[in-house]
Amino acid sequence: MDTKHDRHAGIDAHLGRRSFLRTAGVGASAAAAAPFLQAWTVEGAERVLTIAVPNNPATFDPMNAANHDAMVVSQTIFENLIEVDHDGNLQPQLAVALPKVSSDQKTYTFDLRDDVQFQDGQKFTAEDVKYSFEYVLDPKNKAFRRTLFDKIWRITVESPTRVRFDLSEPYGPWLYYMTKYMGIFPKGSREKHGDQYFKASPAGVGTGPGTFVEWRQNDYIALKRSPNYWRKGLPQWDRLVVRVIPEDSVRVAYLMTGQVDIISAPPPKDFVRLRSVPNVKGESKPTMGGWFFLGTNVKKAPFDDQNARKAVSHAIDRAMLAKNVFYDLVDPAAIPAPPRGWWFSKQANDLNDFDLEKAKAHLARSKYPNGFEFEMMIPSQPYLLDVKDAAVAIQAQLAKLNIRPQIRILEQSVLLDQMRLGNHVSALQVWMSPGEPLYMIDLIYGKDKGLSKASGYENPEVWRLIRDVYGAKDQPALKPIFAKMLGILATESPHIWMGFVHASNLWREPVKGFKVNQGLTMRVKDVGKA
């Protein structure tokens, strides 16, 4: 573990650190940016769009991508058969329409566009689709997202513009997953270039509007307009620059001084204030997949005790956090379903929501009737929202029951690795999914899934209900399945859910055509500047 990022933080130390960074960081970072700005924004007649995100990408390879903020890069380079629009609706992308689905829901046939080229000029065909998915499905390639597609049994090229997928069982969610966690690349390109090329410098191997140019770790990523992009007239920029700026106040300062055009994850208080400032615009949109939760490990004390988990859940006033900490950029929820989602269950939510008397009763029935202490890891950098202030507020709320979270700040990648391995006790996190209702539940609570160790939770009845969701055809059939599953999860509380975050952005007035994406990741292919 990297002890450089490993510290225990109390309230005073935490607030002192943030105060120091806010006063010292803006000037230092702005000064350091001067050579960069001269190189990338003074380009004669070139149109340069500059955006800022809080986290450095770990990879540009979509089959291994994890950070939705940084996906603005991979999704500008790579495309897929379908995509989701700003409101979370499935739309064709490299396919001419949504797929034809067989009556048994096991065969999906896609007709493909015939006017698409990769950024290196190679023509896109069904062979590239088959190659890309088969590469991800091959266990030896160790794709992090492989399990999302492992129900694909066979891929058949029926013509250069038609490809058929046969599944081993009904599995409707996979269409949503491909929009985030897959990309189409040229046949043979993996063997030609190697995995490191796709991770760090994937020039020419996507069909998207931006071609990779340069990546300076912890500084910026630069793309240029692809001359071969199939959507005529797009993108509306010649260069895209993605700045990596972890500190909230510095991202805001860069926006206000015109050094960036758009920022993601603005601090809630500044977002509310700045969206009414002249020449600045701001909007937010509730996400259907932005989990804000305390990820507890049910294999480790004290959260191996269900009553201890329930005590913590009932002791947290989510409505207060949403209003006073996040300025209504979080929708409170005590279950893994957003209040605005069609699959939300109020009955299940009430089983876990704020009720101090219930919290005291569960604590009294637990192995720790006099209270307990536990480690609560939080990320050092914001992801959608900064959870540090929420962690301090939760500390204060739980103190009423003599429950004492000890805050430990870790770099995001280190924290995620600890959770994947099941080495954590608890972690206060925001995670993002494509907005499809099953994705996060399956990933964390499904049998032998990629993040099963992050919960340690095993329940065969939940596994059965997940499979029932796979085969359901419509919302009326899905609602009772979700109601039952959410009731089980609320009763057993493998995690303590806080709510669902909003995607929010601030941008400067010259920017035209930008819309906040319900799926968080900024969409910039049709964004321009006046």
Secondary structure as a PSIPRED ss2 file (coil, helix, strand):
# PSIPRED VFORMAT (PSIPRED V4.0)

   1 M C   1.000  0.000  0.000
   2 D C   1.000  0.000  0.000
   3 T H   0.000  1.000  0.000
   4 K H   0.000  1.000  0.000
   5 H H   0.000  1.000  0.000
   6 D C   1.000  0.000  0.000
   7 R E   0.000  0.000  1.000
   8 H E   0.000  0.000  1.000
   9 A E   0.000  0.000  1.000
  10 G C   1.000  0.000  0.000
  11 I H   0.000  1.000  0.000
  12 D H   0.000  1.000  0.000
  13 A H   0.000  1.000  0.000
  14 H H   0.000  1.000  0.000
  15 L H   0.000  1.000  0.000
  16 G H   0.000  1.000  0.000
  17 R H   0.000  1.000  0.000
  18 R H   0.000  1.000  0.000
  19 S H   0.000  1.000  0.000
  20 F H   0.000  1.000  0.000
  21 L H   0.000  1.000  0.000
  22 R H   0.000  1.000  0.000
  23 T H   0.000  1.000  0.000
  24 A H   0.000  1.000  0.000
  25 G H   0.000  1.000  0.000
  26 V H   0.000  1.000  0.000
  27 G H   0.000  1.000  0.000
  28 A H   0.000  1.000  0.000
  29 S H   0.000  1.000  0.000
  30 A H   0.000  1.000  0.000
  31 A H   0.000  1.000  0.000
  32 A H   0.000  1.000  0.000
  33 A C   1.000  0.000  0.000
  34 A H   0.000  1.000  0.000
  35 P H   0.000  1.000  0.000
  36 F H   0.000  1.000  0.000
  37 L H   0.000  1.000  0.000
  38 Q H   0.000  1.000  0.000
  39 A H   0.000  1.000  0.000
  40 W H   0.000  1.000  0.000
  41 T H   0.000  1.000  0.000
  42 V C   1.000  0.000  0.000
  43 E C   1.000  0.000  0.000
  44 G C   1.000  0.000  0.000
  45 A C   1.000  0.000  0.000
  46 E C   1.000  0.000  0.000
  47 R C   1.000  0.000  0.000
  48 V E   0.000  0.000  1.000
  49 L E   0.000  0.000  1.000
  50 T E   0.000  0.000  1.000
  51 I E   0.000  0.000  1.000
  52 A E   0.000  0.000  1.000
  53 V E   0.000  0.000  1.000
  54 P C   1.000  0.000  0.000
  55 N C   1.000  0.000  0.000
  56 N C   1.000  0.000  0.000
  57 P C   1.000  0.000  0.000
  58 A C   1.000  0.000  0.000
  59 T C   1.000  0.000  0.000
  60 F C   1.000  0.000  0.000
  61 D C   1.000  0.000  0.000
  62 P H   0.000  1.000  0.000
  63 M H   0.000  1.000  0.000
  64 N H   0.000  1.000  0.000
  65 A C   1.000  0.000  0.000
  66 A C   1.000  0.000  0.000
  67 N C   1.000  0.000  0.000
  68 H C   1.000  0.000  0.000
  69 D C   1.000  0.000  0.000
  70 A C   1.000  0.000  0.000
  71 M H   0.000  1.000  0.000
  72 V H   0.000  1.000  0.000
  73 V H   0.000  1.000  0.000
  74 S H   0.000  1.000  0.000
  75 Q H   0.000  1.000  0.000
  76 T H   0.000  1.000  0.000
  77 I H   0.000  1.000  0.000
  78 F C   1.000  0.000  0.000
  79 E C   1.000  0.000  0.000
  80 N C   1.000  0.000  0.000
  81 L C   1.000  0.000  0.000
  82 I E   0.000  0.000  1.000
  83 E E   0.000  0.000  1.000
  84 V E   0.000  0.000  1.000
  85 D C   1.000  0.000  0.000
  86 H C   1.000  0.000  0.000
  87 D C   1.000  0.000  0.000
  88 G C   1.000  0.000  0.000
  89 N C   1.000  0.000  0.000
  90 L E   0.000  0.000  1.000
  91 Q E   0.000  0.000  1.000
  92 P E   0.000  0.000  1.000
  93 Q C   1.000  0.000  0.000
  94 L C   1.000  0.000  0.000
  95 A E   0.000  0.000  1.000
  96 V C   1.000  0.000  0.000
  97 A C   1.000  0.000  0.000
  98 L C   1.000  0.000  0.000
  99 P C   1.000  0.000  0.000
 100 K E   0.000  0.000  1.000
 101 V E   0.000  0.000  1.000
 102 S C   1.000  0.000  0.000
 103 S C   1.000  0.000  0.000
 104 D C   1.000  0.000  0.000
 105 Q C   1.000  0.000  0.000
 106 K C   1.000  0.000  0.000
 107 T E   0.000  0.000  1.000
 108 Y E   0.000  0.000  1.000
 109 T E   0.000  0.000  1.000
 110 F E   0.000  0.000  1.000
 111 D E   0.000  0.000  1.000
 112 L E   0.000  0.000  1.000
 113 R C   1.000  0.000  0.000
 114 D C   1.000  0.000  0.000
 115 D C   1.000  0.000  0.000
 116 V C   1.000  0.000  0.000
 117 Q E   0.000  0.000  1.000
 118 F C   1.000  0.000  0.000
 119 Q C   1.000  0.000  0.000
 120 D C   1.000  0.000  0.000
 121 G C   1.000  0.000  0.000
 122 Q C   1.000  0.000  0.000
 123 K E   0.000  0.000  1.000
 124 F C   1.000  0.000  0.000
 125 T C   1.000  0.000  0.000
 126 A H   0.000  1.000  0.000
 127 E H   0.000  1.000  0.000
 128 D H   0.000  1.000  0.000
 129 V H   0.000  1.000  0.000
 130 K H   0.000  1.000  0.000
 131 Y H   0.000  1.000  0.000
 132 S H   0.000  1.000  0.000
 133 F H   0.000  1.000  0.000
 134 E H   0.000  1.000  0.000
 135 Y H   0.000  1.000  0.000
 136 V H   0.000  1.000  0.000
 137 L H   0.000  1.000  0.000
 138 D C   1.000  0.000  0.000
 139 P H   0.000  1.000  0.000
 140 K H   0.000  1.000  0.000
 141 N H   0.000  1.000  0.000
 142 K C   1.000  0.000  0.000
 143 A C   1.000  0.000  0.000
 144 F C   1.000  0.000  0.000
 145 R C   1.000  0.000  0.000
 146 R H   0.000  1.000  0.000
 147 T H   0.000  1.000  0.000
 148 L H   0.000  1.000  0.000
 149 F C   1.000  0.000  0.000
 150 D C   1.000  0.000  0.000
 151 K C   1.000  0.000  0.000
 152 I E   0.000  0.000  1.000
 153 W E   0.000  0.000  1.000
 154 R E   0.000  0.000  1.000
 155 I E   0.000  0.000  1.000
 156 T E   0.000  0.000  1.000
 157 V E   0.000  0.000  1.000
 158 E E   0.000  0.000  1.000
 159 S E   0.000  0.000  1.000
 160 P C   1.000  0.000  0.000
 161 T C   1.000  0.000  0.000
 162 R E   0.000  0.000  1.000
 163 V E   0.000  0.000  1.000
 164 R E   0.000  0.000  1.000
 165 F E   0.000  0.000  1.000
 166 D E   0.000  0.000  1.000
 167 L E   0.000  0.000  1.000
 168 S C   1.000  0.000  0.000
 169 E C   1.000  0.000  0.000
 170 P C   1.000  0.000  0.000
 171 Y C   1.000  0.000  0.000
 172 G C   1.000  0.000  0.000
 173 P C   1.000  0.000  0.000
 174 W H   0.000  1.000  0.000
 175 L H   0.000  1.000  0.000
 176 Y H   0.000  1.000  0.000
 177 Y H   0.000  1.000  0.000
 178 M H   0.000  1.000  0.000
 179 T H   0.000  1.000  0.000
 180 K H   0.000  1.000  0.000
 181 Y H   0.000  1.000  0.000
 182 M C   1.000  0.000  0.000
 183 G C   1.000  0.000  0.000
 184 I C   1.000  0.000  0.000
 185 F C   1.000  0.000  0.000
 186 P C   1.000  0.000  0.000
 187 K C   1.000  0.000  0.000
 188 G C   1.000  0.000  0.000
 189 S H   0.000  1.000  0.000
 190 R H   0.000  1.000  0.000
 191 E H   0.000  1.000  0.000
 192 K H   0.000  1.000  0.000
 193 H H   0.000  1.000  0.000
 194 G C   1.000  0.000  0.000
 195 D H   0.000  1.000  0.000
 196 Q H   0.000  1.000  0.000
 197 Y H   0.000  1.000  0.000
 198 F H   0.000  1.000  0.000
 199 K H   0.000  1.000  0.000
 200 A H   0.000  1.000  0.000
 201 S C   1.000  0.000  0.000
 202 P C   1.000  0.000  0.000
 203 A C   1.000  0.000  0.000
 204 G C   1.000  0.000  0.000
 205 V C   1.000  0.000  0.000
 206 G C   1.000  0.000  0.000
 207 T C   1.000  0.000  0.000
 208 G C   1.000  0.000  0.000
 209 P C   1.000  0.000  0.000
 210 G E   0.000  0.000  1.000
 211 T E   0.000  0.000  1.000
 212 F E   0.000  0.000  1.000
 213 V E   0.000  0.000  1.000
 214 E E   0.000  0.000  1.000
 215 W E   0.000  0.000  1.000
 216 R E   0.000  0.000  1.000
 217 Q C   1.000  0.000  0.000
 218 N C   1.000  0.000  0.000
 219 D C   1.000  0.000  0.000
 220 Y E   0.000  0.000  1.000
 221 I E   0.000  0.000  1.000
 222 A E   0.000  0.000  1.000
 223 L E   0.000  0.000  1.000
 224 K E   0.000  0.000  1.000
 225 R E   0.000  0.000  1.000
 226 S C   1.000  0.000  0.000
 227 P C   1.000  0.000  0.000
 228 N C   1.000  0.000  0.000
 229 Y C   1.000  0.000  0.000
 230 W C   1.000  0.000  0.000
 231 R C   1.000  0.000  0.000
 232 K C   1.000  0.000  0.000
 233 G C   1.000  0.000  0.000
 234 L C   1.000  0.000  0.000
 235 P C   1.000  0.000  0.000
 236 Q C   1.000  0.000  0.000
 237 W C   1.000  0.000  0.000
 238 D C   1.000  0.000  0.000
 239 R E   0.000  0.000  1.000
 240 L E   0.000  0.000  1.000
 241 V E   0.000  0.000  1.000
 242 V E   0.000  0.000  1.000
 243 R E   0.000  0.000  1.000
 244 V E   0.000  0.000  1.000
 245 I C   1.000  0.000  0.000
 246 P C   1.000  0.000  0.000
 247 E C   1.000  0.000  0.000
 248 D H   0.000  1.000  0.000
 249 S H   0.000  1.000  0.000
 250 V H   0.000  1.000  0.000
 251 R H   0.000  1.000  0.000
 252 V H   0.000  1.000  0.000
 253 A H   0.000  1.000  0.000
 254 Y H   0.000  1.000  0.000
 255 L H   0.000  1.000  0.000
 256 M H   0.000  1.000  0.000
 257 T C   1.000  0.000  0.000
 258 G C   1.000  0.000  0.000
 259 Q C   1.000  0.000  0.000
 260 V C   1.000  0.000  0.000
 261 D C   1.000  0.000  0.000
 262 I E   0.000  0.000  1.000
 263 I E   0.000  0.000  1.000
 264 S E   0.000  0.000  1.000
 265 A C   1.000  0.000  0.000
 266 P C   1.000  0.000  0.000
 267 P C   1.000  0.000  0.000
 268 P H   0.000  1.000  0.000
 269 K H   0.000  1.000  0.000
 270 D H   0.000  1.000  0.000
 271 F H   0.000  1.000  0.000
 272 V H   0.000  1.000  0.000
 273 R H   0.000  1.000  0.000
 274 L H   0.000  1.000  0.000
 275 R C   1.000  0.000  0.000
 276 S C   1.000  0.000  0.000
 277 V C   1.000  0.000  0.000
 278 P C   1.000  0.000  0.000
 279 N C   1.000  0.000  0.000
 280 V E   0.000  0.000  1.000
 281 K E   0.000  0.000  1.000
 282 G E   0.000  0.000  1.000
 283 E E   0.000  0.000  1.000
 284 S E   0.000  0.000  1.000
 285 K E   0.000  0.000  1.000
 286 P E   0.000  0.000  1.000
 287 T E   0.000  0.000  1.000
 288 M E   0.000  0.000  1.000
 289 G E   0.000  0.000  1.000
 290 G E   0.000  0.000  1.000
 291 W E   0.000  0.000  1.000
 292 F E   0.000  0.000  1.000
 293 F E   0.000  0.000  1.000
 294 L E   0.000  0.000  1.000
 295 G E   0.000  0.000  1.000
 296 T E   0.000  0.000  1.000
 297 N C   1.000  0.000  0.000
 298 V C   1.000  0.000  0.000
 299 K C   1.000  0.000  0.000
 300 K C   1.000  0.000  0.000
 301 A C   1.000  0.000  0.000
 302 P C   1.000  0.000  0.000
 303 F C   1.000  0.000  0.000
 304 D C   1.000  0.000  0.000
 305 D C   1.000  0.000  0.000
 306 Q H   0.000  1.000  0.000
 307 N H   0.000  1.000  0.000
 308 A H   0.000  1.000  0.000
 309 R H   0.000  1.000  0.000
 310 K H   0.000  1.000  0.000
 311 A H   0.000  1.000  0.000
 312 V H   0.000  1.000  0.000
 313 S H   0.000  1.000  0.000
 314 H H   0.000  1.000  0.000
 315 A H   0.000  1.000  0.000
 316 I C   1.000  0.000  0.000
 317 D C   1.000  0.000  0.000
 318 R H   0.000  1.000  0.000
 319 A H   0.000  1.000  0.000
 320 M H   0.000  1.000  0.000
 321 L H   0.000  1.000  0.000
 322 A H   0.000  1.000  0.000
 323 K H   0.000  1.000  0.000
 324 N H   0.000  1.000  0.000
 325 V H   0.000  1.000  0.000
 326 F C   1.000  0.000  0.000
 327 Y C   1.000  0.000  0.000
 328 D C   1.000  0.000  0.000
 329 L C   1.000  0.000  0.000
 330 V E   0.000  0.000  1.000
 331 D E   0.000  0.000  1.000
 332 P E   0.000  0.000  1.000
 333 A C   1.000  0.000  0.000
 334 A C   1.000  0.000  0.000
 335 I C   1.000  0.000  0.000
 336 P C   1.000  0.000  0.000
 337 A C   1.000  0.000  0.000
 338 P C   1.000  0.000  0.000
 339 P C   1.000  0.000  0.000
 340 R C   1.000  0.000  0.000
 341 G C   1.000  0.000  0.000
 342 W C   1.000  0.000  0.000
 343 W C   1.000  0.000  0.000
 344 F C   1.000  0.000  0.000
 345 S C   1.000  0.000  0.000
 346 K H   0.000  1.000  0.000
 347 Q H   0.000  1.000  0.000
 348 A H   0.000  1.000  0.000
 349 N H   0.000  1.000  0.000
 350 D H   0.000  1.000  0.000
 351 L C   1.000  0.000  0.000
 352 N C   1.000  0.000  0.000
 353 D C   1.000  0.000  0.000
 354 F C   1.000  0.000  0.000
 355 D C   1.000  0.000  0.000
 356 L H   0.000  1.000  0.000
 357 E H   0.000  1.000  0.000
 358 K H   0.000  1.000  0.000
 359 A H   0.000  1.000  0.000
 360 K H   0.000  1.000  0.000
 361 A H   0.000  1.000  0.000
 362 H H   0.000  1.000  0.000
 363 L H   0.000  1.000  0.000
 364 A H   0.000  1.000  0.000
 365 R H   0.000  1.000  0.000
 366 S C   1.000  0.000  0.000
 367 K C   1.000  0.000  0.000
 368 Y C   1.000  0.000  0.000
 369 P C   1.000  0.000  0.000
 370 N C   1.000  0.000  0.000
 371 G C   1.000  0.000  0.000
 372 F E   0.000  0.000  1.000
 373 E E   0.000  0.000  1.000
 374 F E   0.000  0.000  1.000
 375 E E   0.000  0.000  1.000
 376 M E   0.000  0.000  1.000
 377 M E   0.000  0.000  1.000
 378 I E   0.000  0.000  1.000
 379 P E   0.000  0.000  1.000
 380 S C   1.000  0.000  0.000
 381 Q C   1.000  0.000  0.000
 382 P C   1.000  0.000  0.000
 383 Y C   1.000  0.000  0.000
 384 L C   1.000  0.000  0.000
 385 L C   1.000  0.000  0.000
 386 D C   1.000  0.000  0.000
 387 V C   1.000  0.000  0.000
 388 K H   0.000  1.000  0.000
 389 D H   0.000  1.000  0.000
 390 A H   0.000  1.000  0.000
 391 A H   0.000  1.000  0.000
 392 V H   0.000  1.000  0.000
 393 A H   0.000  1.000  0.000
 394 I H   0.000  1.000  0.000
 395 Q H   0.000  1.000  0.000
 396 A H   0.000  1.000  0.000
 397 Q H   0.000  1.000  0.000
 398 L H   0.000  1.000  0.000
 399 A H   0.000  1.000  0.000
 400 K H   0.000  1.000  0.000
 401 L H   0.000  1.000  0.000
 402 N C   1.000  0.000  0.000
 403 I E   0.000  0.000  1.000
 404 R E   0.000  0.000  1.000
 405 P E   0.000  0.000  1.000
 406 Q E   0.000  0.000  1.000
 407 I E   0.000  0.000  1.000
 408 R E   0.000  0.000  1.000
 409 I E   0.000  0.000  1.000
 410 L E   0.000  0.000  1.000
 411 E C   1.000  0.000  0.000
 412 Q H   0.000  1.000  0.000
 413 S H   0.000  1.000  0.000
 414 V H   0.000  1.000  0.000
 415 L H   0.000  1.000  0.000
 416 L H   0.000  1.000  0.000
 417 D H   0.000  1.000  0.000
 418 Q H   0.000  1.000  0.000
 419 M H   0.000  1.000  0.000
 420 R H   0.000  1.000  0.000
 421 L C   1.000  0.000  0.000
 422 G C   1.000  0.000  0.000
 423 N C   1.000  0.000  0.000
 424 H C   1.000  0.000  0.000
 425 V C   1.000  0.000  0.000
 426 S E   0.000  0.000  1.000
 427 A E   0.000  0.000  1.000
 428 L E   0.000  0.000  1.000
 429 Q E   0.000  0.000  1.000
 430 V E   0.000  0.000  1.000
 431 W E   0.000  0.000  1.000
 432 M E   0.000  0.000  1.000
 433 S C   1.000  0.000  0.000
 434 P C   1.000  0.000  0.000
 435 G C   1.000  0.000  0.000
 436 E C   1.000  0.000  0.000
 437 P C   1.000  0.000  0.000
 438 L C   1.000  0.000  0.000
 439 Y H   0.000  1.000  0.000
 440 M H   0.000  1.000  0.000
 441 I H   0.000  1.000  0.000
 442 D H   0.000  1.000  0.000
 443 L H   0.000  1.000  0.000
 444 I H   0.000  1.000  0.000
 445 Y H   0.000  1.000  0.000
 446 G C   1.000  0.000  0.000
 447 K C   1.000  0.000  0.000
 448 D C   1.000  0.000  0.000
 449 K C   1.000  0.000  0.000
 450 G C   1.000  0.000  0.000
 451 L C   1.000  0.000  0.000
 452 S H   0.000  1.000  0.000
 453 K H   0.000  1.000  0.000
 454 A H   0.000  1.000  0.000
 455 S C   1.000  0.000  0.000
 456 G C   1.000  0.000  0.000
 457 Y C   1.000  0.000  0.000
 458 E C   1.000  0.000  0.000
 459 N C   1.000  0.000  0.000
 460 P H   0.000  1.000  0.000
 461 E H   0.000  1.000  0.000
 462 V H   0.000  1.000  0.000
 463 W H   0.000  1.000  0.000
 464 R H   0.000  1.000  0.000
 465 L H   0.000  1.000  0.000
 466 I H   0.000  1.000  0.000
 467 R H   0.000  1.000  0.000
 468 D H   0.000  1.000  0.000
 469 V H   0.000  1.000  0.000
 470 Y H   0.000  1.000  0.000
 471 G H   0.000  1.000  0.000
 472 A C   1.000  0.000  0.000
 473 K C   1.000  0.000  0.000
 474 D C   1.000  0.000  0.000
 475 Q H   0.000  1.000  0.000
 476 P H   0.000  1.000  0.000
 477 A H   0.000  1.000  0.000
 478 L H   0.000  1.000  0.000
 479 K H   0.000  1.000  0.000
 480 P H   0.000  1.000  0.000
 481 I H   0.000  1.000  0.000
 482 F H   0.000  1.000  0.000
 483 A H   0.000  1.000  0.000
 484 K H   0.000  1.000  0.000
 485 M H   0.000  1.000  0.000
 486 L H   0.000  1.000  0.000
 487 G H   0.000  1.000  0.000
 488 I H   0.000  1.000  0.000
 489 L H   0.000  1.000  0.000
 490 A H   0.000  1.000  0.000
 491 T H   0.000  1.000  0.000
 492 E H   0.000  1.000  0.000
 493 S C   1.000  0.000  0.000
 494 P C   1.000  0.000  0.000
 495 H C   1.000  0.000  0.000
 496 I E   0.000  0.000  1.000
 497 W E   0.000  0.000  1.000
 498 M E   0.000  0.000  1.000
 499 G E   0.000  0.000  1.000
 500 F E   0.000  0.000  1.000
 501 V E   0.000  0.000  1.000
 502 H E   0.000  0.000  1.000
 503 A E   0.000  0.000  1.000
 504 S E   0.000  0.000  1.000
 505 N E   0.000  0.000  1.000
 506 L E   0.000  0.000  1.000
 507 W E   0.000  0.000  1.000
 508 R E   0.000  0.000  1.000
 509 E C   1.000  0.000  0.000
 510 P C   1.000  0.000  0.000
 511 V E   0.000  0.000  1.000
 512 K E   0.000  0.000  1.000
 513 G C   1.000  0.000  0.000
 514 F C   1.000  0.000  0.000
 515 K C   1.000  0.000  0.000
 516 V C   1.000  0.000  0.000
 517 N C   1.000  0.000  0.000
 518 Q C   1.000  0.000  0.000
 519 G C   1.000  0.000  0.000
 520 L C   1.000  0.000  0.000
 521 T C   1.000  0.000  0.000
 522 M C   1.000  0.000  0.000
 523 R C   1.000  0.000  0.000
 524 V C   1.000  0.000  0.000
 525 K C   1.000  0.000  0.000
 526 D C   1.000  0.000  0.000
 527 V C   1.000  0.000  0.000
 528 G E   0.000  0.000  1.000
 529 K E   0.000  0.000  1.000
 530 A C   1.000  0.000  0.000
